[in-house]
Amino acid sequence: MEEWPDGEWKVRMLNGSSSTKNYRCPGCDQEIRGGQPHLVAWPNWTGGDEERRHWHTACWRKRLDRGPGRSRY
């Protein structure tokens, strides 16, 4: 569990060896290739499991720096 200004999140680190699929990071919109270490995060509320997303670790840590409506560029 992680507490952030935008709420409480369940966060799981993946070392990459168990990951075979490619995912798209919502923070940078770049691909996370299968086998690459990354994390999975979802809000800690009822139904939050439906919002589970795969993130680059750095993108997750910096996601609040972008602020609402701000582009990554």
C-alpha positions as CSV (number, residue, x, y, z in Angstrom):
1,M,0.0,0.0,0.0
2,E,1.2,3.5,-0.8
3,E,-0.5,6.7,0.3
4,W,-0.3,9.6,-2.2
5,P,-2.0,13.0,-2.4
6,D,-4.3,11.4,-5.0
7,G,-5.3,8.6,-2.7
8,E,-4.3,5.2,-1.4
9,W,-2.8,2.8,-4.0
10,K,-2.0,-0.9,-4.1
11,V,1.4,-1.2,-5.8
12,R,3.2,-4.3,-6.8
13,M,6.8,-4.4,-8.2
14,L,7.4,-6.8,-11.0
15,N,11.0,-7.9,-11.7
16,G,10.1,-8.7,-15.3
17,S,10.8,-12.4,-15.3
18,S,7.2,-13.2,-14.8
19,S,6.0,-10.6,-17.4
20,T,5.7,-11.8,-21.0
21,K,3.3,-9.3,-22.4
22,N,4.0,-5.8,-23.6
23,Y,2.1,-3.0,-21.9
24,R,1.7,0.8,-22.5
25,C,2.8,3.0,-19.6
26,P,0.1,5.6,-18.9
27,G,2.7,8.1,-17.6
28,C,4.9,8.4,-20.8
29,D,2.8,6.5,-23.3
30,Q,5.8,4.3,-24.2
31,E,5.9,0.6,-24.3
32,I,6.9,-1.6,-21.4
33,R,8.3,-4.7,-23.1
34,G,7.8,-8.2,-21.6
35,G,10.7,-9.1,-19.3
36,Q,11.3,-5.4,-18.3
37,P,11.0,-4.6,-14.6
38,H,8.1,-2.3,-13.8
39,L,5.2,-1.9,-11.4
40,V,1.5,-2.4,-11.4
41,A,-0.7,0.0,-9.5
42,W,-4.4,0.3,-8.8
43,P,-6.5,2.4,-6.5
44,N,-7.4,0.9,-3.1
45,W,-11.2,1.2,-3.3
46,T,-14.0,-1.2,-4.2
47,G,-13.7,-1.8,-8.0
48,G,-10.2,-0.3,-8.1
49,D,-8.9,-3.6,-9.5
50,E,-10.6,-2.6,-12.8
51,E,-8.2,0.4,-13.0
52,R,-5.0,-1.7,-12.6
53,R,-2.2,-0.2,-14.8
54,H,1.4,-1.1,-15.6
55,W,3.9,1.7,-15.1
56,H,7.6,2.4,-15.6
57,T,8.8,2.8,-12.0
58,A,10.1,6.4,-12.7
59,C,6.9,7.4,-14.4
60,W,4.8,6.2,-11.4
61,R,7.0,8.2,-9.0
62,K,6.8,11.4,-11.1
63,R,3.2,11.2,-12.2
64,L,1.9,13.9,-9.8
65,D,4.6,16.3,-11.1
66,R,2.7,16.6,-14.4
67,G,-0.5,17.7,-12.9
68,P,-4.0,17.5,-14.4
69,G,-4.3,18.2,-18.1
70,R,-0.5,18.7,-18.6
71,S,1.2,16.9,-21.4
72,R,4.3,14.8,-20.9
73,Y,6.1,17.0,-23.4
